[in-house]
Amino acid sequence: MKEKKYFAPSELIINEDGSVFHLHLKPEQLADKVILVGDPGRVALVASHFETKEYEVQSREFHTITGTYKGKRITVQSTGIGCDNIDIVLNELDALANIDFTTRTEKETHRTLSLVRIGTCGGLQPNTPAGTYIASVKSIGFDGLLNFYAGRNEVCDLQFEEAFKQHMHWNPLLCSPYVIDGDKELIDRIAQDDMVRGVTIACGGFFGPQGRELRVPLADPKQNEKVECFEYEGLRITNFEMESSALAGLSTLMGHKAMTCCMVIANRLAKEANTGYKNTIDKLIEKVLERI
C-alpha cells in the first residue's frame, strides 16, 4: 500500500481552534456548493436570500456564510481581488474538503466542490454593453499562477495559447499566459440561454495590465486593440476581470468543478461605466442561487 503523504504544519497551517489558516473555516462549515465573490460586503447580499444560516466567519478580506437556499446547502465565500487571493482560497477550500486535519493526510474519498464565481468585469466587444452577463467558457491567465503547478500543460489549451501569443507578439518579460476551460456541465447549468458565453482575460492588475493608462505610460499601448480583434476557432475575447483563470485552473487540477459569471460594469470600446451596479448585480446572484 502506498504511504499517505503527510502535510507538515509549515505547509498546511491549522489554527489552534482547528480552522484553516487564512479563511478561519473548519471542515464541517464548508458546503459542497460554493459561491465566490470578490467583495466581502457582497457575501451578506448573497446570504440575504438564504432561509437559514449555520455559520458566519470573517478574517481579513475572507468573509464566509454557510446556509440553505431552497433546501440547498451553500457556502458563500469572499476572495478579495486577484488571482493571488484565489490561490489562497482554492487551496484552503480543497484542504477543508480533502485533507484530514487530525492526521494531516489526504482523505480516502475525494470530495468534489462546485464553485461559481459571481463578479464584475469590463466588456470588450459590441455585444457586451454594461449590464451584460458573461459566462467564461475559457479564461486566459495573464497572472502566471498556474505556471507554478505541475500538470499545467495537461489541463490547458496549448494551441489556443500559442495562437494568442503570436497574435499579441507576446513580450517575454511578461508571465506566459495560460488558457483554461471552465467546467462545461456547470456552465451549461448556470449560463443557460441568458448569458453571453465568452473568453475572459484574468489580469494581474486593474490599471496597466488591463490597458488603463493614468500617469505612467503603458509598455504596449496597442494591447487592448490586439485583444479585441483576436479570434480563434470562432471565439472572441469578451471581457477583462482578475480571478477566473486561477479559479478554473486550480479547480481542474484539484478535481473540482468551477466557472465564472460576471456582470459587465464598463465597456472599454464604448468607454462607458456603471458605478451603480451594486443595485443590479442581485439579479445575477438570484440566477446563480436558483441554478447552482
N, C-alpha and C positions, 0 to 999 in steps of 0.2 A: 504494500500500500504506500502511495506517495505521501511523504511527510507534508503536513499542512504548513503553509507559510505563516510565520509569526510576524505581526505588525508591531514593531517596537514603539515605546512611548514617545520617542522623538519623531516618529513618522505619523502615527495616529495619536493625536493628543486628546485625551479624555479628561474632562474637568472632574473635580472631586465629587460632584453630585451625580456623576455618571452620564453627563451630557457631552456632546461633541464640541470641540474647542471654540469655533467661531459662532456657530449657529445656536449653541446652548440648547439644542434639542436632544431628547432621549429617544431611543429606538421606538418605544411604544407610542410616541407622539406624532409619528410620520404616517400619513395615509399613502395608499398606492397611487392615487390620483393627485397630482401636484400642479398648481398654477403658480407660475413665476412672474413677478412684476419687478420692475426696477425700483420704483419709488416706494419707500417704506410706508408712506401715507396711503398708498393705494391698496395696501393689504386690508385695511379696515373697510374700504369701499367694496372690495370683493366679498369680504366676510359679512357685510351688512345684509347679504342675500341668504346667508345660512339660517337654517331653522334652529340648529343647536351649535354651541361652541364647546369643545372639550378642553383645548389647551390654547394659551397665548403666551408667547415668549418673545422678548426683544433684547438684542445685543448689537450695539453699533448700528450699522445700516440693515442688519438682518432681523426682520420682524416676521414672526410666524403665527398663524392661527390655523388650527385644525378643527373642523366641524363637519356638519352634514348639510347637504343641499338636495332636497327631494330624495332622501334616502341614500344618497351617495356620500361616502366619507371622503373629504377633500382637505388637503393642506394647501394653504396659500402662503407663499414664501417670497419676501423681497430679497433682491440680489444686490441692490445698488447698481452703479453704472460700470459697464465694461466687462470684457472677456476675462480679465484677471480675477474679478469677483465671481464670475461663473465657474472658474477653476476651483475656487474655494467651495462654493455652494454644491456643485455637482459631486465633487469628491467626498464631501461630508454627508450629503444625502445618500450616496451609494454606500458609504461606510455604515450609516444607520440601517440601511436595508440588508446589507450582505456580509457584514463582519460581526462576529460575536464579541461584544465588548468585554465579556468576562474572560474568555480565553485568548482574545486578540488574534483569532484565526478566522478564515473565511467560513461562512455557514455552508452546510451540506447542500441546501436547496437555494438556487438563485431566485431572488425576488426582483421582478421587473416593475419599474415605475413608469407611469405615463405622465410626461411633463409637457405642459403647454405654457409657453411664454406669451404674455399679453403685454405689448409695448407700444411705443410710438416711433415714428420714423419720418424720413424725408423722401418724398416721391421723386422719381427721376424720369418719368415718361408722361406723355399727354393723357394716358388713360389712368393716371394715378393722382388726381387732384386731391386737395385737402378733404379729409373725411372718408377716403377710400380705405377698405380693409384689405390688407395684403397677407397672404399665407406664403411662407418661404418654402418653395419646393426644393431649392438649392440655396446654400449660403456660401459666399466667398469670404474667407477669413483673411483680412489684412493684418490681423493681430499676431499671427505666428504661433499661437498657443499650441495647436495640435502637433506642431513640428517637434515638440519636446517629448512626445509619447510614441512608444513602439506601436507598430500596426497602422500608422498614419496612411501609408501608401495603399494598404489593403482596403481601406474604407473610403478613400477619396476618389473623385472623378479626375484622374490624371490627364486624360485627353482634353477635358474642359480647361483644366489648369494651364496646360501648355498653350492652348489657343488664346486664352486670356492674356497670358504673359507676353506672347508675341504681339498681340494687338496693342497692348499698353506700352510696349518697349520697356518692360519692367526694369526698374532701377535696382541693380544688385545690392545697393546699400539697404534696401527695404527687406522686411521679412518675406520669405517666399509665401505667396498666397496659397491657400488650400480650398478645395471645393468639396462640400459635403452635402448629402441629401437629408432632408427631413424625413421622418417616418411616414411612408405612404398611407398606411391604414389610418393613422392618426390625422393626417392632412385631409384625407377624404371625409372623415367623420366630422372634423371641426370646420373645414372650409366650405364643404357642400357646394352650393351654386351661387353664394352671395359674397365670396371673397375673390379678389384677383390672385391668381397663382403666379408667383414670380420668382426671380432670383434676387437675393438680398446680399449686399456687401456689408459685413460687420467690420467696423473701423476701430482703430486703436485710439481714437480721439474724436472730439466733436468739431474742431475747427480745421486745422491743416489737413488731417487725414481724410476729411470729407470735402476738401476743396474750398473751405471758407478762408478768406483772406481778410485779416484785420491789419495790424501794423507790421507784421512780419510777412514778407513775400513767400509765396509757395515755391517749392522745388520744381513742381510741374504744374504750371498754370493751366495746361490743357487737360489735366487729369479727368475732370468731370465730362468734358466733351467726348473724350475717348470712351469713357464708361457708358455714356448714354447711347452711343452708336454701336456698341458691341453686340453681336448676335452669334449664337452658337446653337445649331440644330433647332432653330425656331424660338429659342429662349432669349429674352432680353433682360437686362438688369433693371429692376423696378424700383429699388429703394436702398437707402443707407440706414443702418442702425448700428448698435455696438455690442450685441451679445449673441446673435443667432448662430454663428459658426461654431463657437465654443460649445454651446448647448447641444447642437446636433452632433458635433464631432465626438465629444466626450461620452454622450449618451450611447452612440453607436458602439464605441469601444467597450463600454461597460455593460452593454446588453439591455439598455433601456429604450423606451420609445419617446421621441421628443419632436416638437415642432414649435415654430414661432409664428404668431399672427400679430400684426401691427396696424394701428390706425395712422394714416398719413396726416401729419400736422403741419407740414411745409412741403410745397412743391418747388424744387430747385429750378425747374425750367421756367415756371411762371413767376418765380421769385416772390411767392406768397407764403404767409404763415398764419396759423390759427393758434393764438396763445390761450384761447378759452376752451381748449379741447377737453379739459377735465370734466366738463359738464356733459360731454357726449360719449366719452370712452366707456361709460357704464353700459351702453347698448352692446358693445363688443364683449364686455365682461359677461353679460347675461347670455349671449350666444354660446360662449365657451362653457359656462356652467351647465347649460342645457345639453351640450353635446359631448362633453368630456367623459 
